[in-house]
Amino acid sequence: MLGLCAHKSQAQNQIDWNLVHSKTMESINALYNLDFQTSEKKCSETISLAPNDPRGHFFKAMIYYYRYTLVSNTEADYKKFVMLSQKTSEVCDKLLDQNEDNAKALFYKGGILGYRGLTKFNRKDITGAFWDGKEALSALNDALKLDPTNPDIQMGFGLFNYLITQAPSSIQPMLKAVGLKGDKSAGLKQLENAAQNGLYCKYEAKRWLSIFYNWEDMHNRSAAHYKALIDEFPSNSWIRVAYISALINGIRNPSEAIMQTKALEKNNANGQQKPLSQAYLLGGIAAFNLCDFEQAINWCNKTITLSIDSQHVENAHWLIGRCYEVKGNRKEAWNYYVKSNRNKSEYSQPLTLSDITLIKIENHTKSKKFQDIVALETEIQETKWNNDDNALAFYYLGRACFEINQLEKAEKVLSQIQQMKTLNKNWIKPYALYRLGQVYLARNKKEEAKLTFEQALDFDGYTADEYLKKSINKEQYKLSKK
């Protein structure tokens, strides 16, 4: 027995830990360039060098997390991820049996269980996600206590800190009942520290920060992290697609989205066709938002020609149809509508002039061309709208006036909306109150702002959605500091 123990100790001492580290870094770099084959090869080499160290096992499992969530979405990759995550957890447990204060083992165990819980949550396995998350957070909390300045550990804990605050309201009572509380501000700070100083997790921290800052409407910070990742991993087509989507839906810079789509088209080194298909479709949406309908048609036709994803192709047909109809060619639009497989009721009636005007106004909003909306003020005032579209057009006009600092006009326009009739779009009036509250706050009318925000949250006939609540809470916080 003594001889066996001595042999094990000698083998442990003979491990070249510098080589383990370099192989781990090679596997991470290959992973973020979506070169899964090379990454798995390097992980296997790491495991051969140090079979009882969690690093190789953890990142091998993460390969299949990325394969499943980004590329394949197949049960085979999900099952492989679960199997490898369990192996990682078992390696960590053996180390913890020897020393319960092993911060590294606690970190890797907490990390892999956290990603497994996140994957289960996305698969609607709420119970499984809850228990994995609970165990993961406990391990990460213990790791952080043992090594509070370790930025990699802070990345894992910071991710939990933020995500718990974003959990649906339906499961928040369950989280609180077992003591799971998040801290959004602390989570973002911990992720920033990891992004700047992390050893193995800095790129993962940057990836999450690029997403979270977009959610928080902190678009410059989001863009900075996306750009850093693209510079570091130009072959990662999915990071660029995520950035293109953020440019359209959050950052609202469709011109840059088109530039990024062109860049992906030129630099798709890993040859993955699905992200290229999505990028082409996003390029079409960006061009449509710029009211460049010919360019939108060209991008969508590339999606159709590629014919990789049926949903992308159907959406491309629909968008081309919209482009043709806005351009006045109803016959050609119909041909594309039919191929989109949408319900016929969505396109059976031709667009009216007011419909087309509203589409252009919405596009200008999505492109942040607020001056162009204000320039349409006379047309908006004179157009014969239906009730909902009348309120919606005035909402966009009032918001545009606010964005270009025409505050007096913004107040006048937004105030009129509460007297307008809305039949189906019940969200317009509470959102108009939110925007009116912003105007009051900008004009230093504190009491009016306070009252208007409260009216928006308690609007009769409309339950405030999460985005409206979050947006008003931000404004109320600003108000409290004035």
N, C-alpha and C positions, 0 to 999 in steps of 0.2 A: 504494500500500500504506500509506504513512504517513497519507494522507488517510482511508483506511478505518479505521485504528487510532484516529485522532483522533475519528472519528465515533462509534465504539463507546464510547470513553472518555467522550465528551460525553453519549451516551445513558445510560450508567451513572450519571453524575453527576446527571442530570435526574430520576432515580427518586425519588419521594416515599416515603422509607422509613417515615415515620410512618404514612402511609396504608397501606403494605404491612402494617405491624404491626396496625393497627386492623382491616383486612380479615381478617387471619389470626385475630385474636381473635373476630371475628364468626362466622367459619366454625367455629371450635372450639365456641363457645357453641351454635350451631345443631346441630352434630354431637351434642353431649351431650344436647340436647333431642330428639334423633332426628328433627330436621327436615332430612332428607338433601338435599332439593331446594334449600333455602336455603343449606345448607352448601356444596354443590357450586357453586352460583352465586357465592358469596363466594370460593371457591378459584379459580375461573376468573378472577375479577376480579383476584385476587392474582397469578396467573400472567401476566395481561396487563400488569400494572404492572411485574413483575420476572420475566421468563421464565427467567432463569438463576439465580434464587434457589430453593433447595430447598423453602421453606416451603409454597408453594401446591401443589406437586406431592406433597409428603409427605401433607398432610392430605386432599387429594383421594383419594389411595390409601387412606387410613384410613377414608374414608366407606364404601368398598366392603369393607374388612375388617369393619366393623361390620355393614353390610348382610348380608354372607355369614354371619358367625358368630352374629349375634343374631336376624336377621329372616328371611332368605330361605332360606339354605343351598342356593342354586342354583348350578349350574356356571357360569351366565352371570356372576353376581356374583363368583365365585371367579376366573374368567378375567380379568375387568375389574380386580380387585385385583392380580393377578399382572402384568398389562400396565402398570398405573400404578405399581406398585412398581419395575418395571424402568426406567420412565421417570425416576422419582425417583433411582434409583441412577446412571443415565447423567448426569443433571444434576450430581450430586455428583462423579462421575468427571471431568467437564470442569473443575470448580473445582479438583479435586485435581491435575489435569494442570498447572494454572497455579501451584498452591501446595500441595505435599503436606502442609504443616502447617496446612491450613485446618480448624480444629476444628469449625466449624459443618457443613461438608460431611461430615466423618467421622461426626459425630453423626447427621445425617439418613440417611446411608447405613447406618450400623450399626443405626439404629432401624427402618428399613423392611425391611431384610433379616432383622432379628430377628423382626418380626411375620410376615413371609412364612415363615420357618422354623417359627414356632409354629403357623401355619396348616397347613403341610405335616405337621407332627407329628400334629396332630389328625386329619388325613386318612390317617394310617398310612404316610405317605411318610417313613420314618425316615431313609433315606439323604439325600434332598433337604433334610430339616430339619437334619440334621447339618452339611452343607456350608454352608447359609445361616447357621446359627447360628455356625459357626466363623468365617466371614468377618465376620459382624456383630460378634462379640465382639472380634475384632482391631481393627475400626474404632473401636468404642466405647472400647477400651483406649487407643488412640492419642489419641482425642479427650480423654479424661480426663487423660492426661499433659500435654497442651497447655493444658488449661483445667480444673484439678482442682477448682475451687470452683464451677463452673457447675452449678446444681441440676438443670437439664434433662438435661445429660449424665449426671449421677449417677443420674437416674431410669432411663435406659436401661441403664446398667451395673448398677445395683442390681437391676433386674428379672432380668437374666441371673444375677447372683450368687445370687439366691434360687432361681430355677427350676432351675438346674443341680443344686442339692442335692436337688431333688424328682424328678429324672429317675428312671425305673424302674431297679432294680438290674441288669436285663438289659443296659442300655446304658452303665452307669457305667464298665466297663472301657474301652470305646471312647472315652469322653470323657476319661478319665485318660491314655489312650495318646497323645492329641494335646495334652495340657496344659490341658484345660478343667476348671478347678476352681472350684467355687462357694464362697461364704461367706455362710451364711444370715444371721448377725447383722449383718454389714456391709451386706448387701443391704437388709435392713429399715431400717437407719439411713439409707442413701442414698435410699431411697424416701420416708422420712419427711422428709428435707431437701427433696426435690423437692415433696412435698405441701405443705410450709409456704412454700417460697421459689421454686418453679418459675415460669417465665414462661408457657411453652406446655404444659408437661407435668404441671402440678400436679393436674389432675383425673384424669388417667390414673394418676398415682401413688396418689391416694386410692382409685381403683377397685381397683387391684391390692392395696393394703394391706388393704382391707376383706375381700378374698378370703383373702389370706395369713394375716391374724390369726385368721380363723375356722379355717383349717387348723391353726394353732398353738394352738388353744384359748384364745386371748387375746381373749375375746369382747367385752369392754368396748371395747377398741380397735377391733375390727372394727365394732361397732355405731356408734361415733363417726364413723368415716369414711363408713359408709352413710348416716347421718343428714345429714352435711354435704353429701353429693352430692345427696340427695333435696331438701334445702333449696335448693340451688343450681339444680337441674334437676328441678322437680316434674313436668314432662311426660315424663320418661324412665321409662316404665313398666317397662323391663327392669331398671333399677337397683333399683326398688322390689320387683320380683319376686325378684331375687337376695337382697335383704334379708329378705323374707318366708321364703324357703327357708332362709337362715342362721338366722333366728329359730327355725325348727322343728328343723333338723338339727344345729345347732352351739350357738347361744346358748341354745336350749331355753326359749324364752319364747312359747308358743303364744298366749297372750292378746294380746300385742303383735302377733303375726303376724296375728291376726284384725283388729286395729285398722288395720294397714297394708293389709290386703286391702280393707277398707271405704274407706280413703283413696284407693286406686287406682281403685276403682269410681266414686268421685265425681270424680276428677281424672285422666281418661284422655284428655287434650287431643289427643294425636296419633291417637286413634281406633284404635290397634292392638288387634286382637281376640285374637291368640294369647297375649300376656302376660296379658291379662285372664282368658282361659280357664285358664291355668296358675295364676293367683292364686286364682281360685275353687276350683280343686282343692286348692291348698295351704291355703286357708281351711278346706276340709272336713277335711283331715288334721289341722290345728291343733285344730279343734273335737273331732275324734275322740280326739286325744291328751288332751284335757281331759275326756274321757268325756261330752261334751255331744253325744249322738248325734243329737238332733233338729236342732241347728244344723249338724252335719256333713252331714246329708241335704240341708238347704236349700242349702248352698254347692255340693255336688256336683250338685244339680239345675240350678243355674245354669250349670255347665260343660256339662251335657248339653243344655240349652236353647240355649246359644251354638253348640254343635256345630261348632267350628272345627278342632279337632285330634282325630283318631280315637283316639289313644292316651290323651289326656286323658279323652275320653268313656268309653272302656273302663275306665280306672282309677276313674272316678267311679262307674260302675255297680258295680264290685267293692266299693268302700268303702261305698256305700249298702247293699249286701247284708250286709256285715259288721255295719253298724250295726243293721240289722233283726234279725240273728241274735243279737247280743249282748243286744238288747232282748227276745228270746224269740219273735220271729216268723219261724220257719224258712221258712214258705211264701212270705212276701213276699221274704225274703232270696234264696230260690231263683230267683225271677223276675229279680232283678237280677244274680245270679251268671251266669245263662245269657247275659245281654246283655254281660257283660264279656269274652266270648271267651276266658276262661281255660280251661286243661285241666280237664275235669270231675273229675279225681282230686283237685283242690284243694278241691272243695266237696261231693263226693259223700257224705261222712260228716258228720253234724251235729256242731256244737261241743258238747263235754261241759261240765259245770259247771267242771271244772278248767281247760279251755281258756279259758273266759270269765274265770275268775279271773286266769289268767296274762295275758290281754289287758289287763285293768285294771291289773295290776301294771306291765306294760311301759309302758302309757300314763302312769301316775304317774311312772315313771322319766323318760320323755321330757318330761314337764312339770315335772320337778324337785319333785314333790310327795312327797318322801321320807318325811315324817311319815305320810302316808296309807298307804304301804307297811308301815311299822313297825306301824301300827294293825291291819294284816291278819295279824300274826304268828301268832296262834292259828289262824286259818283256813289259813294256809300249812302250819303244823305238822300239822293234822288232815286236810288234803285228801289223797285217794288219787291221787297223781301217777304217771305213767309215769316211767321212770328219768331220761330227759333233762329232763323238765319239773320233776321234783323238784329236780335239781341247779340248774336255771335259776332256779326260784323262790327257793331259798336264796341263790343268787348275788345276785339283786336285793335280797333282804332284808338280806344282809350289806353290800352297797354302801350301801343306804339308811341303815343304822345308822352307817356311817362318815361319811356326808354330814351327819348331824345330830349328829355327835360322840359317839355312843354307842359308844365305841371297844372297850370290853371285850366288849360283846355282838357287835359286828362281828367281832372276832377269833374268838369262839366259833363263830359261824355260818359264817364263811368257812372255818375250819379243818375243818369237817365235810364239805365238798364233796369233798375228795380221796378220801374213803372211799366216795363214792357212785358208782353205775354210770352211765356215759354211753355210748350206742350210736351216735348220729349227730352230736350237737353236741359235737364234740371240742374246740371252742374254750373251753368253759365252764371247765374245770379250769385251764388256763394263765392265763385272765383272772382267775379267782378267786385264784390265787397273786399276780398283779399287785396286786389289790385288798388282799389280805392283807399284802403288802409295804408298801402305803401305810399300813395300820393300824399295823404295826410301827414304821414311820418316825415316825408321829404320836405313838406311845407311847414314842419314843426308844429302841426296841429295835434298835439299829443292826446288830448281827451277824445277828439274825433277818431283818431287812429285806434285808440284802445277800444272804443265802443264798436267800431266797424269790424275789427278783428274778432271780437266776441260774437257779433252778429253772424259773421261768416261761419264760425265753428258751430253755432247753434241754429243754423238756418232751417226753417220749417220746411219739411218735405225732402230734405237731403241730408244724408249722413256723411259727414266730412270724410273723404278718403285719406289714406296715409300720407300721400304727397301734400295735400292741402294742409293737413295738420302740421306736418313737418315744416312747411313753408311759413305758416302763420307763427309757429313757435319761434322760428328764427327772427321774424319781425318783432314779436313780443319781447324777445331777449334784447334786441336793439333798442326798443322803446324803454325797457327797464334801465338801460345805461344812459339815457338822455336826462 
